[in-house]
């Protein structure tokens, strides 16, 4: 719509309500208090209309609209890229909008259709669909680094190594590495010359020999097989529950999310990761 058409439509609504919905100046346009309340109250109704339109189109074999996902970066590489690739071929009229976010978020309040997180991080009132099998969180380092500094034989030896730290964006605190020791889970505080907020960059720094990185095993599987990284202290690795797609129960009724869920299961089966 042209700006003049939008302005006319808004003016028509304002005249019917007898209230200004927007405050206009020569430099900006903003919602009035009444406008903000109106948008909040009609939002769910408009969403219902949009869902109804999508269902009608889906009945004709077309999945359309915008599917909004909140996803940590590691999940893109480990689980989602093959799903999104297949969706592009199967449902070209659907737009998948991905927000890369490693923090804990309220996907409903934030306007996302679904999110991806580790199973232990998902609220119990959400519906979850498995994306990956369980996997381990492990410590790795490059052969060049180990030749220069030696290989740690115990967890205590990590204090003598350059460990790539991880800063939690949500709290600002340093993440303590979770490990198994003497049959129990524990956390180890590490130190080093680099600290990141992106676990993929921790892997990259390990690959060039900066130090020891703590990462999910699927992210470094090929590097370990190729000899570019070495798995340290494998007996201390903990097992994570795996990644899950999660969403509010009502959201699963939308054809766009239903199609995405079906595709995740299809890709999981075809990759042999469902059992």
C-alpha positions in Angstrom: 0.0 0.0 0.0 1.1 3.5 -0.7 1.7 5.9 2.3 -1.3 7.9 1.3 -3.5 4.8 1.3 -2.3 3.7 4.7 -2.9 7.2 6.1 -6.4 7.2 4.7 -7.2 3.8 6.1 -5.9 4.8 9.6 -7.9 8.1 9.4 -11.1 6.1 8.6 -10.6 3.9 11.7 -9.9 6.9 13.9 -13.1 8.6 12.7 -15.1 5.5 13.5 -13.6 5.2 17.0 -13.6 8.9 17.7 -10.1 8.6 19.1 -6.6 9.3 17.6 -4.6 6.1 17.3 -1.4 7.8 16.1 0.6 10.9 17.0 2.0 12.4 13.9 4.8 15.0 13.5 6.8 16.0 10.5 9.6 13.6 11.6 7.9 10.6 13.2 4.7 8.6 13.8 3.9 6.8 17.1 1.0 5.0 18.7 -1.1 7.0 21.2 -2.0 5.2 24.4 -5.4 4.4 22.9 -3.6 3.1 19.8 -1.3 0.9 21.7 -4.3 -0.6 23.6 -6.2 -1.1 20.4 -3.3 -3.0 18.7 -2.9 -5.2 21.8 -6.6 -6.1 21.9 -7.2 -6.7 18.2 -3.9 -8.5 17.7 -5.2 -12.0 18.7 -8.2 -11.6 16.4 -6.0 -10.6 13.5 -3.8 -13.6 14.2 -6.9 -15.8 14.0 -7.8 -14.3 10.6 -4.3 -15.0 9.4 -4.4 -18.5 10.6 -7.7 -19.1 8.9 -6.3 -17.8 5.6 -3.3 -20.1 6.0 -5.5 -23.1 6.7 -7.5 -22.4 3.5 -4.4 -22.2 1.4 -3.0 -25.3 3.0 -6.2 -27.2 2.1 -5.3 -26.4 -1.5 -1.8 -27.8 -1.0 0.1 -24.5 -0.4 1.8 -23.7 2.9 2.3 -19.9 3.1 3.0 -17.1 5.5 6.0 -16.4 7.8 7.3 -19.0 10.3 9.2 -17.2 13.0 11.8 -19.3 15.0 14.0 -18.5 17.9 17.1 -20.7 17.7 20.6 -20.8 19.3 23.4 -20.7 16.7 24.6 -24.2 17.5 21.2 -25.6 16.6 21.4 -24.3 13.0 24.5 -26.3 12.2 23.6 -29.4 14.3 19.9 -29.8 13.3 18.1 -27.1 11.4 20.0 -26.4 8.2 18.9 -29.6 6.4 15.3 -29.1 7.5 15.2 -25.5 6.2 16.8 -26.7 2.9 14.1 -29.2 2.4 11.4 -26.7 3.3 12.6 -24.4 0.7 12.1 -27.0 -2.0 8.8 -28.4 -0.6 7.1 -25.2 0.4 8.6 -22.3 -1.6 5.8 -19.9 -0.6 6.7 -20.1 3.1 9.2 -17.7 4.6 11.2 -19.0 7.6 12.5 -16.2 9.7 15.2 -17.2 12.2 16.3 -15.2 15.2 19.6 -16.5 16.4 19.5 -16.3 20.2 21.3 -18.3 22.9 19.4 -16.8 25.8 16.2 -18.1 27.5 13.2 -16.3 25.9 9.4 -16.4 26.1 8.6 -17.3 22.5 4.9 -16.5 22.9 5.5 -13.0 24.3 8.2 -12.4 21.7 5.9 -13.3 18.8 7.8 -16.4 17.7 5.9 -19.5 16.4 8.5 -21.9 17.9 11.9 -22.1 19.4 14.8 -24.6 19.7 16.6 -25.4 22.9 18.1 -28.3 24.9 15.4 -30.5 26.4 16.3 -29.5 30.0 15.7 -25.8 29.2 12.1 -26.0 27.9 9.2 -25.0 30.0 6.8 -27.8 30.9 3.7 -26.1 29.5 5.3 -26.3 26.0 5.0 -29.1 23.4 8.4 -30.4 22.3 9.5 -32.4 19.3 12.9 -34.0 19.2 15.4 -32.7 16.6 18.5 -34.7 17.6 19.5 -37.7 19.7 21.3 -36.9 23.0 24.9 -35.8 22.5 27.9 -35.1 24.7 29.5 -31.9 25.8 33.3 -32.4 25.4 36.7 -30.7 25.7 38.9 -30.5 22.6 42.2 -29.0 21.5 44.3 -28.9 18.3 47.3 -31.2 18.0 49.6 -28.1 17.7 48.4 -26.7 21.0 48.9 -30.1 22.7 52.4 -30.5 21.3 53.3 -27.1 22.8 51.5 -27.4 26.2 51.0 -31.1 26.7 47.7 -33.0 27.2 45.8 -32.7 30.5 45.6 -36.0 32.3 43.1 -34.9 35.0 40.5 -32.2 35.4 42.9 -30.4 37.8 45.4 -30.1 35.0 43.0 -27.7 33.2 44.2 -25.0 35.6 47.6 -25.1 33.7 46.0 -24.8 30.3 44.7 -21.9 28.2 40.9 -22.6 28.2 38.6 -20.7 26.0 35.9 -19.3 28.3 32.2 -18.7 27.6 30.3 -15.6 28.7 26.6 -16.0 29.3 24.8 -13.1 27.5 21.7 -13.2 29.6 23.4 -13.0 33.0 26.8 -11.7 32.1 28.5 -14.4 34.1 31.2 -16.9 33.1 30.0 -20.4 32.3 31.5 -23.2 34.4 32.2 -26.3 32.3 29.9 -29.1 33.3 31.7 -32.5 33.6 31.6 -35.9 35.2 34.0 -36.7 38.0 34.0 -39.7 40.2 30.5 -40.7 38.9 28.9 -37.3 39.7 28.2 -34.2 37.8 30.3 -31.2 38.8 31.3 -27.8 37.4 34.8 -26.6 36.6 35.9 -23.0 36.6 38.5 -22.4 33.9 40.7 -19.4 32.8 42.5 -18.4 29.6 43.3 -15.7 27.2 40.0 -15.8 25.3 36.3 -15.6 26.2 33.4 -15.8 23.8 29.7 -15.6 23.6 29.4 -17.8 20.6 30.2 -21.5 21.0 31.0 -21.9 17.3 33.8 -19.3 17.7 35.2 -21.3 20.6 35.5 -24.2 18.2 37.2 -22.0 15.6 39.7 -20.7 18.1 40.5 -24.3 19.2 41.0 -25.3 15.6 43.8 -22.6 15.2 45.5 -23.7 18.4 44.4 -21.0 20.8 43.6 -23.5 23.6 41.1 -25.9 25.0 37.4 -25.5 24.0 34.2 -26.9 25.6 31.7 -27.7 22.8 28.9 -30.0 21.8 30.4 -33.1 20.1 28.4 -32.9 16.9 30.0 -29.5 16.2 33.5 -31.0 16.2 32.8 -34.6 15.0 34.3 -34.1 11.6 37.3 -32.2 13.0 38.0 -35.1 15.4 37.7 -37.7 12.7 40.1 -35.7 10.5 42.7 -35.3 13.2 42.3 -31.5 13.4 41.1 -31.7 17.0 41.7 -34.1 19.8 39.0 -35.2 22.4 40.4 -34.6 25.9 39.4 -36.5 29.0 36.5 -38.3 27.3 35.6 -40.1 30.6 34.5 -36.7 32.0 32.1 -35.8 29.2 28.4 -35.3 30.2 25.5 -36.2 28.0 23.0 -33.5 27.0 19.4 -34.5 26.3 19.6 -33.2 22.7 17.9 -30.4 20.9 14.1 -30.0 20.7 11.7 -27.8 18.7 9.1 -26.4 21.1 6.0 -24.4 20.8 2.7 -23.6 22.5 0.1 -26.3 22.0 -2.3 -24.0 20.1 0.5 -23.0 17.6 0.7 -26.5 16.3 -2.6 -26.0 14.5 -1.1 -23.6 12.1 -0.3 -25.3 8.8 3.1 -23.6 8.5 4.3 -25.0 11.8 2.7 -28.4 11.2 4.6 -28.6 7.9 7.8 -27.7 9.6 7.3 -30.3 12.3 6.6 -33.0 9.7 9.7 -32.1 7.9 11.9 -32.2 11.0 10.7 -35.8 11.6 11.2 -36.8 8.0 14.8 -35.4 8.0 15.5 -37.1 11.4 14.3 -40.4 10.0 16.2 -40.1 6.8 19.5 -39.2 8.6 19.2 -42.3 10.9 19.1 -40.1 14.0 15.7 -41.0 15.3 16.7 -44.0 17.2 
